[in-house]
Amino acid sequence: MRRRLIWAIAGVSAVAVVLLAVPLGIVLGHNYRDEDLLRLQRDTMASTRQIDVGGRRGDPIELPASGDVLGAYDRSGRRVAGSGPARAPAVVRAAVLRGRPTDETAGGRLVVAVPLLQGERVIGAVRAERSGAGARADTRGAWLVIAAIAAAIIVLATLAAVLVARRLARPLEELGASARRLGEGDFSARAAPSGIAEIDAVGGALDATAGRLDALVTRERAFTSDASHQLRTPLQALRIELEAMELRGAAPPELPAALAQVDRLQATIETLLAVARDTSRPETTTDVGALLDAVGERWTGPLARDGRPLRIVLSAGEHPVAAASPGVVGEILEVLLDNAHRHGAGEVTVCARAVDGWVAIDVADEGPGLGDDPERAFVRRSAHADGHGIGLALARSLAHAEGGRLTARVGGSPVLTLMVRARRDGCGRT
């Protein structure tokens, strides 16, 4: 921003100075030339007063001594004395015809013609020629002065632009830093007053937002903590009851499956609460091959009971390792497979592959698909005509929490793809 402000102010100043200086220089150049022409005209008129035009016929006209090139012409345009063109040029003819001095510039030289009068009658004209070097030198001097003044103005404008840019940019940079801290979860971030009403208004709104977010997150964390406690207690009680039944003997055959479901539910709660709290978790990796084996064991039975096969695909030699929590990745796959089980049809295929530093896991089935707008399936809602609730929205939130993404294919059979970053230490091919 500072650079843009400086360039903008300096550029506008430079354009304004140029628009003023160029016409001024041109006007001064014309003024110096006109002044020199006026002096030449005055000197020539003084010279004509020294010329004797009343002498006898045939007597040559004598021109006074002068530093200028003088030439006398009669009414017919013939040069009768002095130097210059043999025939009267246009400036001389104009002076004779109009009866008043005329001037012109030719080849960098100044030329004037003054009529010669005898009585009140024009009998000819005197042409005077002088170098225009003086006017050119004065013009160059004026241009140098104008250029120096223009450069000084542009330098001062640039310095002023630097000060203004610093004055405006610093509070905005501080406001941006406060916004970044707020985005990173530091709700104590506050914008310092800048003295600029508009920026202070934005800072005040940001401070108010930080306060509201702090209160909201505090309530949410308190709720998740309480919910964690309230959920763990009945789950632990249920586990104790089931284990007591197992110890008493003659336990029903469904008891091991019930205990496994309690363990899975407890692990799911721990994973969801950890993600919801955004607590710092140790850097973990997921062996995708081992995870897919566990997924196959978990879902082969439920799908088989509905006459639907489950196929796990992992290319030979591939051993992808994801830089993500196995609990979170496993929970996302649980949601995707449950979605395929409930809303899909036919064979369910889970395929893992490495893609440019990512691990992609596709979950596909032979159902009707998600239509031309699969993003609707990820909208969090309590109920919908298509039967989708919060499962896919939750799975996408979990994927984002691990730095990944969850997408769906447009059209055709449903294919949901989980993308998580691959481990970078080279243990797994990426």
Sine and cosine of phi, psi and omega as CSV:
sin_phi,cos_phi,sin_psi,cos_psi,sin_omega,cos_omega
0.00,0.00,-0.68,0.74,0.00,-1.00
-0.84,0.54,-0.73,0.68,-0.05,-1.00
-0.89,0.46,-0.66,0.75,0.00,-1.00
-0.90,0.43,-0.67,0.74,0.03,-1.00
-0.89,0.46,-0.70,0.71,-0.01,-1.00
-0.88,0.47,-0.74,0.67,0.00,-1.00
-0.89,0.45,-0.62,0.78,-0.02,-1.00
-0.91,0.41,-0.76,0.65,-0.04,-1.00
-0.92,0.39,-0.72,0.70,0.01,-1.00
-0.89,0.45,-0.64,0.77,0.01,-1.00
-0.90,0.43,-0.71,0.71,0.03,-1.00
-0.89,0.46,-0.67,0.75,0.02,-1.00
-0.89,0.46,-0.69,0.72,0.00,-1.00
-0.89,0.46,-0.68,0.73,0.01,-1.00
-0.89,0.45,-0.70,0.72,0.00,-1.00
-0.89,0.46,-0.68,0.73,0.00,-1.00
-0.90,0.43,-0.68,0.73,0.00,-1.00
-0.90,0.45,-0.69,0.73,0.00,-1.00
-0.89,0.45,-0.46,0.89,0.04,-1.00
-1.00,0.04,-0.66,0.75,-0.13,-0.99
-0.95,0.30,-0.65,0.76,-0.07,-1.00
-0.89,0.45,-0.78,0.63,0.05,-1.00
-0.88,0.48,-0.60,0.80,0.02,-1.00
-0.88,0.47,-0.69,0.72,0.03,-1.00
-0.89,0.45,-0.65,0.76,0.01,-1.00
-0.91,0.42,-0.70,0.72,0.00,-1.00
-0.89,0.46,-0.68,0.73,0.02,-1.00
-0.89,0.46,-0.65,0.76,0.04,-1.00
-0.87,0.50,-0.71,0.71,0.04,-1.00
-0.91,0.42,-0.61,0.79,-0.02,-1.00
-0.90,0.44,-0.70,0.72,0.03,-1.00
-0.90,0.44,-0.64,0.77,0.03,-1.00
-0.91,0.42,-0.68,0.73,0.00,-1.00
-0.91,0.42,-0.61,0.80,0.04,-1.00
-0.89,0.45,-0.69,0.73,0.02,-1.00
-0.91,0.42,-0.62,0.78,0.06,-1.00
-0.89,0.45,-0.66,0.76,0.01,-1.00
-0.90,0.44,-0.66,0.75,0.04,-1.00
-0.90,0.43,-0.68,0.73,0.03,-1.00
-0.89,0.47,-0.65,0.76,0.02,-1.00
-0.90,0.44,-0.66,0.75,0.01,-1.00
-0.91,0.42,-0.69,0.73,0.03,-1.00
-0.90,0.44,-0.61,0.79,0.00,-1.00
-0.93,0.37,-0.64,0.77,0.04,-1.00
-0.89,0.45,-0.62,0.79,0.05,-1.00
-0.91,0.42,-0.57,0.82,0.01,-1.00
-0.93,0.38,-0.59,0.80,-0.02,-1.00
-0.91,0.42,-0.45,0.89,0.01,-1.00
-0.95,0.32,-0.31,0.95,-0.01,-1.00
-1.00,-0.08,0.00,1.00,-0.02,-1.00
-1.00,-0.05,0.77,-0.63,0.01,-1.00
-1.00,0.00,0.95,-0.31,0.00,-1.00
-0.97,-0.23,0.07,1.00,-0.03,-1.00
-0.97,-0.25,0.24,0.97,-0.02,-1.00
-0.94,0.33,-0.01,-1.00,0.01,-1.00
-0.94,0.33,0.47,-0.88,0.02,-1.00
-0.87,0.49,0.74,-0.67,0.01,-1.00
0.99,-0.15,-0.30,0.95,0.05,-1.00
-0.95,0.30,0.73,-0.68,0.00,-1.00
-0.93,0.36,0.53,-0.85,0.05,-1.00
-0.99,0.11,0.77,-0.64,0.00,-1.00
-0.98,-0.19,0.81,-0.59,0.01,-1.00
-1.00,-0.07,0.59,-0.81,0.00,-1.00
-0.94,0.34,0.38,-0.93,0.06,-1.00
-0.92,0.40,0.68,-0.73,-0.05,-1.00
-0.40,-0.92,0.45,-0.90,0.09,-1.00
-0.98,0.20,-0.14,0.99,0.02,-1.00
-1.00,-0.09,0.29,-0.96,0.08,-1.00
-1.00,0.08,0.93,-0.38,-0.06,-1.00
-0.94,-0.33,0.55,-0.83,0.07,-1.00
-0.51,-0.86,0.71,-0.71,0.00,-1.00
-0.97,-0.26,0.66,-0.75,-0.05,-1.00
-0.77,-0.64,0.58,-0.81,0.08,-1.00
-1.00,0.02,-0.04,-1.00,-0.07,-1.00
-0.90,0.43,-0.43,0.90,-0.01,-1.00
-0.98,0.18,-0.11,0.99,0.03,-1.00
1.00,-0.07,0.17,0.99,0.00,-1.00
-1.00,-0.03,0.67,-0.74,0.05,-1.00
-0.97,0.24,0.80,-0.60,-0.06,-1.00
-0.93,-0.37,-0.20,0.98,0.01,-1.00
-0.27,-0.96,0.38,-0.93,0.09,-1.00
0.98,0.20,-0.36,-0.93,-0.05,-1.00
-0.89,-0.45,0.32,-0.95,0.02,-1.00
0.72,-0.70,-0.09,-1.00,0.02,-1.00
-0.87,0.50,0.56,-0.83,-0.02,-1.00
-0.91,0.42,-0.61,0.79,0.04,-1.00
-0.96,-0.29,0.55,-0.84,-0.10,-1.00
-0.89,0.45,0.81,-0.59,0.09,-1.00
-0.96,0.29,0.03,-1.00,-0.09,-1.00
-0.87,0.49,-0.60,0.80,-0.06,-1.00
-0.91,0.41,-0.57,0.82,0.03,-1.00
-0.95,0.31,-0.70,0.72,0.00,-1.00
-0.87,0.49,-0.62,0.78,0.01,-1.00
-0.91,0.41,-0.64,0.77,0.01,-1.00
-0.91,0.42,-0.66,0.75,0.01,-1.00
-0.91,0.40,-0.67,0.74,-0.07,-1.00
-0.94,0.34,-0.67,0.75,-0.09,-1.00
-1.00,0.03,-0.38,0.92,-0.02,-1.00
0.96,0.27,0.40,0.92,0.06,-1.00
-0.56,-0.83,0.34,-0.94,-0.06,-1.00
-0.88,0.48,0.58,-0.82,0.10,-0.99
-0.75,-0.66,0.31,-0.95,-0.02,-1.00
-0.54,-0.84,0.25,-0.97,0.07,-1.00
-0.28,-0.96,0.25,-0.97,0.12,-0.99
-0.88,-0.48,0.69,-0.73,-0.03,-1.00
-0.58,-0.81,0.86,-0.51,0.05,-1.00
0.87,0.50,0.55,0.83,0.01,-1.00
0.99,0.17,0.17,0.99,0.03,-1.00
-0.90,-0.44,0.47,-0.88,-0.03,-1.00
-0.99,-0.15,0.72,-0.69,-0.05,-1.00
-0.75,-0.67,0.75,-0.66,0.12,-0.99
-0.76,-0.65,0.42,-0.91,0.08,-1.00
-0.75,-0.66,0.79,-0.62,-0.03,-1.00
-0.87,-0.48,0.78,-0.63,-0.03,-1.00
-0.91,0.42,0.57,-0.82,0.12,-0.99
-0.99,-0.13,0.79,-0.61,-0.08,-1.00
-0.92,-0.39,0.64,-0.77,0.18,-0.98
-0.82,-0.58,0.95,-0.30,-0.18,-0.98
0.95,0.32,-0.87,-0.49,0.08,-1.00
-0.91,-0.42,0.28,0.96,-0.06,-1.00
-0.93,-0.36,0.69,-0.72,0.04,-1.00
-0.99,0.16,0.88,-0.48,-0.02,-1.00
-0.95,-0.33,-0.04,1.00,-0.01,-1.00
0.20,-0.98,-0.33,-0.94,-0.01,-1.00
-0.42,-0.91,0.43,-0.90,0.08,-1.00
-0.94,-0.33,0.80,-0.60,0.05,-1.00
-0.98,-0.20,0.74,-0.67,0.04,-1.00
-0.82,-0.57,0.68,-0.74,-0.02,-1.00
-0.79,-0.62,0.70,-0.72,-0.03,-1.00
-0.62,-0.79,0.49,-0.87,0.02,-1.00
-0.92,0.39,0.61,-0.79,0.06,-1.00
-1.00,-0.05,0.31,0.95,-0.04,-1.00
-0.89,0.45,-0.58,0.81,-0.01,-1.00
-0.89,0.46,-0.71,0.71,0.02,-1.00
-0.90,0.43,-0.63,0.78,0.01,-1.00
-0.91,0.41,-0.64,0.77,0.02,-1.00
-0.90,0.43,-0.69,0.73,0.04,-1.00
-0.89,0.46,-0.62,0.78,0.01,-1.00
-0.91,0.41,-0.68,0.73,0.03,-1.00
-0.88,0.48,-0.67,0.74,0.04,-1.00
-0.88,0.48,-0.67,0.75,0.02,-1.00
-0.90,0.44,-0.66,0.75,0.02,-1.00
-0.89,0.45,-0.63,0.78,0.02,-1.00
-0.90,0.44,-0.68,0.73,0.02,-1.00
-0.90,0.45,-0.70,0.72,0.00,-1.00
-0.89,0.46,-0.67,0.74,0.00,-1.00
-0.90,0.44,-0.64,0.77,0.01,-1.00
-0.90,0.43,-0.70,0.72,0.02,-1.00
-0.90,0.43,-0.67,0.75,0.00,-1.00
-0.89,0.46,-0.69,0.72,0.02,-1.00
-0.89,0.46,-0.66,0.75,0.03,-1.00
-0.89,0.45,-0.66,0.75,0.02,-1.00
-0.90,0.44,-0.68,0.73,-0.01,-1.00
-0.91,0.41,-0.64,0.77,0.04,-1.00
-0.90,0.45,-0.71,0.70,0.02,-1.00
-0.89,0.45,-0.65,0.76,0.03,-1.00
-0.90,0.44,-0.62,0.79,0.03,-1.00
-0.91,0.40,-0.67,0.75,0.06,-1.00
-0.88,0.47,-0.68,0.73,0.06,-1.00
-0.89,0.46,-0.62,0.79,0.03,-1.00
-0.90,0.44,-0.63,0.78,0.04,-1.00
-0.88,0.47,-0.70,0.72,0.00,-1.00
-0.91,0.42,-0.69,0.72,0.00,-1.00
-0.91,0.42,-0.69,0.72,0.00,-1.00
-0.88,0.47,-0.66,0.75,0.03,-1.00
-0.90,0.44,-0.66,0.75,-0.02,-1.00
-0.91,0.42,-0.60,0.80,-0.02,-1.00
-1.00,0.08,-0.61,0.79,-0.12,-0.99
-0.97,0.23,-0.59,0.81,-0.08,-1.00
-0.86,0.52,-0.77,0.64,0.02,-1.00
-0.90,0.44,-0.53,0.85,0.04,-1.00
-0.94,0.35,-0.62,0.79,0.05,-1.00
-0.91,0.42,-0.66,0.75,0.04,-1.00
-0.91,0.42,-0.62,0.79,0.04,-1.00
-0.90,0.43,-0.66,0.76,0.05,-1.00
-0.89,0.45,-0.64,0.77,0.04,-1.00
-0.89,0.45,-0.65,0.76,0.04,-1.00
-0.90,0.44,-0.64,0.77,0.03,-1.00
-0.90,0.43,-0.64,0.77,0.03,-1.00
-0.90,0.44,-0.69,0.73,0.04,-1.00
-0.88,0.48,-0.63,0.78,0.04,-1.00
-0.90,0.43,-0.67,0.74,0.03,-1.00
-0.90,0.43,-0.46,0.89,0.03,-1.00
-1.00,0.09,0.02,1.00,0.08,-1.00
0.98,-0.18,0.09,1.00,0.04,-1.00
-1.00,0.00,1.00,-0.04,-0.07,-1.00
-0.98,0.18,0.00,1.00,0.09,-1.00
-1.00,0.08,-0.10,1.00,-0.02,-1.00
-0.90,0.44,0.75,-0.66,0.02,-1.00
-0.71,-0.70,0.58,-0.82,-0.01,-1.00
-1.00,0.10,0.76,-0.65,0.03,-1.00
-0.97,0.26,0.60,-0.80,0.03,-1.00
-0.90,0.44,0.63,-0.77,-0.06,-1.00
-0.93,-0.36,-0.27,0.96,-0.08,-1.00
1.00,0.07,-0.05,1.00,0.06,-1.00
-0.97,-0.26,0.89,-0.46,-0.18,-0.98
-0.83,0.55,-0.70,0.71,-0.07,-1.00
-0.91,0.41,-0.69,0.73,0.00,-1.00
-0.93,0.37,-0.63,0.78,0.03,-1.00
-0.90,0.43,-0.54,0.84,0.05,-1.00
-0.90,0.43,-0.68,0.73,0.05,-1.00
-0.90,0.43,-0.67,0.75,0.03,-1.00
-0.89,0.46,-0.64,0.77,0.04,-1.00
-0.89,0.45,-0.66,0.75,0.05,-1.00
-0.90,0.44,-0.63,0.77,0.03,-1.00
-0.91,0.41,-0.65,0.76,0.03,-1.00
-0.90,0.45,-0.66,0.75,0.03,-1.00
-0.90,0.44,-0.64,0.77,0.05,-1.00
-0.90,0.45,-0.66,0.75,0.03,-1.00
-0.87,0.49,-0.67,0.74,0.02,-1.00
-0.89,0.45,-0.69,0.73,0.00,-1.00
-0.92,0.40,-0.66,0.75,0.03,-1.00
-0.90,0.44,-0.63,0.78,0.03,-1.00
-0.87,0.50,-0.73,0.69,0.01,-1.00
-0.90,0.43,-0.66,0.75,-0.02,-1.00
-0.91,0.42,-0.73,0.68,-0.01,-1.00
-0.91,0.42,-0.61,0.79,0.05,-1.00
-0.88,0.48,-0.69,0.73,0.03,-1.00
-0.91,0.42,-0.66,0.75,-0.02,-1.00
-0.91,0.42,-0.65,0.76,0.01,-1.00
-0.92,0.38,-0.62,0.79,0.07,-1.00
-0.89,0.45,-0.64,0.77,0.01,-1.00
-0.91,0.41,-0.70,0.71,-0.01,-1.00
-0.90,0.43,-0.58,0.81,0.05,-1.00
-0.90,0.43,-0.71,0.70,0.02,-1.00
-0.91,0.42,-0.67,0.74,0.00,-1.00
-0.89,0.45,-0.62,0.79,0.03,-1.00
-0.86,0.51,-0.72,0.69,-0.01,-1.00
-0.90,0.43,-0.71,0.71,-0.05,-1.00
-0.92,0.39,-0.54,0.84,0.00,-1.00
-0.98,0.19,-0.61,0.79,-0.02,-1.00
-0.90,0.43,-0.61,0.79,-0.07,-1.00
-0.88,0.47,-0.80,0.60,0.03,-1.00
-0.91,0.41,-0.55,0.84,0.04,-1.00
-0.90,0.43,-0.67,0.75,0.03,-1.00
-0.90,0.43,-0.64,0.77,0.03,-1.00
-0.90,0.45,-0.66,0.75,0.01,-1.00
-0.89,0.45,-0.67,0.75,0.04,-1.00
-0.87,0.49,-0.69,0.72,-0.01,-1.00
-0.88,0.48,-0.69,0.72,0.01,-1.00
-0.88,0.47,-0.69,0.72,-0.01,-1.00
-0.92,0.40,-0.65,0.76,0.02,-1.00
-0.92,0.39,-0.56,0.83,0.05,-1.00
-0.91,0.42,-0.64,0.77,0.05,-1.00
-0.89,0.46,-0.63,0.78,0.01,-1.00
-0.92,0.40,-0.60,0.80,-0.01,-1.00
-0.95,0.30,-0.50,0.86,-0.02,-1.00
-0.95,0.31,-0.20,0.98,0.02,-1.00
1.00,0.08,0.21,-0.98,-0.01,-1.00
0.81,0.58,0.62,0.78,0.00,-1.00
-0.95,0.32,0.60,-0.80,0.02,-1.00
-0.90,0.44,0.45,-0.90,-0.04,-1.00
-0.90,0.43,-0.33,0.94,-0.01,-1.00
-0.99,0.17,-0.11,0.99,-0.10,-0.99
-0.89,0.45,-0.72,0.69,0.03,-1.00
-0.85,0.52,-0.64,0.77,0.03,-1.00
-0.91,0.42,-0.61,0.79,0.02,-1.00
-0.91,0.42,-0.68,0.73,0.04,-1.00
-0.89,0.46,-0.63,0.78,0.03,-1.00
-0.90,0.44,-0.61,0.79,0.04,-1.00
-0.92,0.38,-0.58,0.82,0.06,-1.00
-0.90,0.43,-0.71,0.71,0.04,-1.00
-0.87,0.50,-0.70,0.72,0.00,-1.00
-0.90,0.44,-0.67,0.74,0.01,-1.00
-0.90,0.44,-0.65,0.76,0.01,-1.00
-0.91,0.41,-0.65,0.76,0.03,-1.00
-0.91,0.41,-0.62,0.78,0.04,-1.00
-0.89,0.45,-0.69,0.72,0.01,-1.00
-0.89,0.46,-0.69,0.72,0.00,-1.00
-0.88,0.47,-0.67,0.75,0.00,-1.00
-0.90,0.43,-0.73,0.68,-0.04,-1.00
-0.91,0.41,-0.64,0.77,0.01,-1.00
-0.93,0.38,-0.62,0.78,0.02,-1.00
-0.90,0.44,-0.66,0.75,0.02,-1.00
-0.93,0.36,-0.66,0.75,-0.02,-1.00
-0.90,0.43,-0.60,0.80,0.01,-1.00
-0.97,0.23,-0.26,0.96,-0.07,-1.00
0.83,0.56,0.62,0.79,0.02,-1.00
-0.97,0.24,0.49,-0.87,0.01,-1.00
-0.93,0.37,0.78,-0.62,-0.02,-1.00
-0.89,-0.45,0.52,-0.85,0.02,-1.00
-0.90,0.44,0.49,-0.87,0.03,-1.00
-0.90,0.44,0.89,-0.46,-0.04,-1.00
-0.83,-0.56,0.34,-0.94,0.06,-1.00
-0.78,-0.63,0.33,-0.94,-0.02,-1.00
-0.84,-0.54,0.85,-0.53,0.14,-0.99
-0.98,0.22,0.98,-0.20,-0.13,-0.99
-0.90,0.45,-0.60,0.80,0.01,-1.00
-0.89,0.46,-0.72,0.69,0.02,-1.00
-0.91,0.42,-0.62,0.79,0.01,-1.00
-0.90,0.43,-0.65,0.76,0.01,-1.00
-0.92,0.38,-0.54,0.84,0.09,-1.00
-0.89,0.46,-0.68,0.73,0.02,-1.00
-0.91,0.42,-0.63,0.77,0.03,-1.00
-0.89,0.45,-0.66,0.75,0.03,-1.00
-0.88,0.48,-0.69,0.72,0.03,-1.00
-0.90,0.45,-0.61,0.79,-0.06,-1.00
-0.95,0.32,-0.62,0.79,-0.17,-0.99
-0.95,-0.32,-0.14,0.99,0.01,-1.00
-0.87,0.49,-0.71,0.71,-0.02,-1.00
-0.90,0.44,-0.83,0.56,-0.01,-1.00
-0.84,0.55,-0.63,0.78,0.01,-1.00
-0.95,0.30,-0.61,0.79,-0.01,-1.00
-0.89,0.45,-0.58,0.82,0.01,-1.00
-0.89,0.46,-0.39,0.92,0.06,-1.00
-0.99,-0.14,0.17,0.99,0.03,-1.00
0.96,0.29,0.49,0.87,-0.04,-1.00
-0.85,-0.53,0.85,-0.53,0.01,-1.00
-0.97,0.23,0.41,-0.91,0.09,-1.00
-0.87,-0.49,0.79,-0.61,-0.01,-1.00
-0.86,-0.52,0.83,-0.56,0.05,-1.00
-0.98,-0.21,0.81,-0.59,-0.06,-1.00
-0.87,-0.49,0.85,-0.52,0.09,-1.00
-0.63,-0.77,0.90,-0.44,-0.11,-0.99
-0.84,0.54,0.56,-0.83,0.01,-1.00
-0.88,0.48,0.71,-0.70,-0.02,-1.00
1.00,0.09,-0.21,0.98,0.03,-1.00
-0.99,0.14,0.71,-0.71,0.09,-1.00
-0.61,-0.79,0.92,0.40,-0.09,-1.00
-0.92,0.39,0.63,-0.77,0.06,-1.00
-0.82,-0.57,0.84,-0.54,-0.05,-1.00
-1.00,-0.09,0.62,-0.79,0.07,-1.00
-1.00,0.05,0.93,0.36,-0.04,-1.00
-0.43,-0.90,0.28,-0.96,-0.01,-1.00
-0.95,0.32,0.77,-0.64,0.02,-1.00
-0.89,0.46,-0.53,0.85,0.03,-1.00
-0.90,0.43,-0.68,0.73,-0.02,-1.00
-0.94,0.35,-0.73,0.69,0.01,-1.00
-0.88,0.48,-0.66,0.75,0.02,-1.00
-0.89,0.45,-0.63,0.78,0.02,-1.00
-0.92,0.40,-0.62,0.78,0.04,-1.00
-0.89,0.45,-0.70,0.71,0.02,-1.00
-0.90,0.43,-0.57,0.82,0.07,-1.00
-0.86,0.51,-0.71,0.71,0.00,-1.00
-0.90,0.44,-0.70,0.72,-0.04,-1.00
-0.91,0.42,-0.67,0.74,0.01,-1.00
-0.95,0.32,-0.59,0.81,0.07,-1.00
-0.90,0.43,-0.62,0.79,0.04,-1.00
-0.90,0.43,-0.68,0.73,0.04,-1.00
-0.91,0.42,-0.58,0.81,0.00,-1.00
-0.92,0.39,-0.70,0.72,-0.09,-1.00
-0.98,0.20,-0.66,0.75,-0.19,-0.98
-0.92,-0.40,-0.13,0.99,-0.04,-1.00
-0.99,-0.13,-0.24,-0.97,0.00,-1.00
-0.41,-0.91,0.36,-0.93,0.09,-1.00
0.94,0.35,-0.37,-0.93,-0.06,-1.00
-0.94,0.35,0.63,-0.78,0.08,-1.00
-0.96,-0.29,0.78,-0.63,-0.03,-1.00
-0.87,-0.50,0.76,-0.65,0.09,-1.00
-0.89,-0.46,0.87,-0.49,-0.09,-1.00
-0.80,-0.59,0.76,-0.65,0.04,-1.00
-0.91,-0.41,0.65,-0.76,0.00,-1.00
-0.46,-0.89,0.39,-0.92,0.04,-1.00
-0.99,-0.11,0.72,-0.69,-0.05,-1.00
-0.66,-0.75,0.99,-0.14,0.17,-0.99
0.75,0.66,0.85,0.53,0.05,-1.00
0.99,0.12,0.08,1.00,0.02,-1.00
-0.83,-0.56,0.37,-0.93,0.18,-0.98
-0.93,-0.36,0.86,-0.51,0.00,-1.00
-0.96,-0.27,0.75,-0.66,0.04,-1.00
-0.85,-0.53,0.91,-0.41,0.00,-1.00
-0.99,-0.13,0.70,-0.71,0.14,-0.99
-0.86,-0.50,0.91,-0.41,-0.08,-1.00
-0.78,-0.62,0.44,-0.90,0.14,-0.99
-0.60,-0.80,-0.10,-1.00,-0.09,-1.00
-0.96,-0.30,0.44,0.90,-0.01,-1.00
-0.98,0.22,-0.15,-0.99,-0.08,-1.00
-0.96,0.26,-0.18,0.98,0.03,-1.00
1.00,0.02,-0.05,-1.00,-0.08,-1.00
-0.96,-0.28,0.16,0.99,0.06,-1.00
0.99,0.16,-0.22,-0.97,-0.03,-1.00
-0.99,0.13,-0.13,0.99,0.02,-1.00
-0.76,-0.65,0.96,0.27,-0.06,-1.00
-0.91,0.40,-0.29,0.96,-0.01,-1.00
-0.90,0.43,-0.38,0.92,0.03,-1.00
-0.88,0.47,-0.48,0.87,-0.01,-1.00
-0.94,0.35,-0.34,0.94,-0.03,-1.00
-1.00,-0.08,0.01,1.00,0.02,-1.00
-0.97,0.23,0.80,-0.60,-0.03,-1.00
-0.96,0.27,0.84,-0.55,0.01,-1.00
-0.40,-0.92,0.31,-0.95,-0.06,-1.00
-0.98,0.18,-0.55,0.84,0.00,-1.00
-0.33,-0.94,0.40,-0.92,-0.01,-1.00
-0.38,-0.92,0.32,-0.95,-0.06,-1.00
-0.89,0.46,-0.49,0.87,-0.03,-1.00
-1.00,0.09,-0.01,1.00,0.09,-1.00
1.00,0.03,-0.13,0.99,0.00,-1.00
-0.98,0.19,0.69,-0.73,0.02,-1.00
-0.92,-0.38,-0.88,-0.48,-0.05,-1.00
-0.98,-0.22,0.00,1.00,-0.11,-0.99
-0.86,0.51,-0.81,0.59,-0.03,-1.00
-0.92,0.38,-0.58,0.81,0.06,-1.00
-0.89,0.46,-0.66,0.75,0.05,-1.00
-0.90,0.43,-0.68,0.74,0.00,-1.00
-0.88,0.47,-0.66,0.75,0.03,-1.00
-0.91,0.42,-0.64,0.77,0.03,-1.00
-0.88,0.47,-0.65,0.76,0.03,-1.00
-0.91,0.42,-0.64,0.77,0.03,-1.00
-0.89,0.46,-0.69,0.73,0.03,-1.00
-0.90,0.44,-0.60,0.80,0.01,-1.00
-0.89,0.45,-0.43,0.90,0.03,-1.00
-0.99,-0.13,0.19,0.98,0.01,-1.00
0.98,0.21,0.30,0.95,0.00,-1.00
-0.93,-0.37,-0.33,-0.94,0.04,-1.00
-0.45,-0.89,0.37,-0.93,-0.01,-1.00
-0.77,-0.64,0.84,-0.55,-0.07,-1.00
-0.77,-0.64,0.25,-0.97,0.03,-1.00
-0.77,-0.64,0.55,-0.84,0.00,-1.00
-0.98,0.20,0.60,-0.80,0.03,-1.00
-1.00,0.06,0.80,-0.61,0.05,-1.00
0.97,0.26,0.30,-0.95,0.02,-1.00
0.95,0.32,-0.25,-0.97,0.02,-1.00
-0.91,0.41,0.49,-0.87,-0.06,-1.00
-0.93,0.36,0.76,-0.65,0.11,-0.99
-0.71,-0.70,0.91,-0.41,0.06,-1.00
-0.96,-0.26,0.77,-0.64,-0.10,-1.00
-0.87,-0.49,0.83,-0.55,0.09,-1.00
-0.99,-0.15,0.81,-0.58,0.03,-1.00
-0.91,-0.41,0.86,-0.51,0.09,-1.00
-0.77,-0.64,0.49,-0.87,-0.04,-1.00
-0.92,0.39,0.63,-0.78,0.05,-1.00
-0.99,0.15,0.44,-0.90,0.07,-1.00
-0.92,0.40,0.63,-0.78,-0.14,-0.99
-0.99,-0.16,0.09,1.00,-0.07,-1.00
-1.00,0.05,0.05,1.00,0.08,-1.00
1.00,0.08,0.02,1.00,0.01,-1.00
-0.95,0.32,-0.50,0.87,0.08,-1.00
-0.88,-0.48,0.62,-0.78,-0.02,-1.00
-0.94,0.34,0.73,-0.69,-0.05,-1.00
-0.88,-0.47,0.00,0.00,0.00,0.00
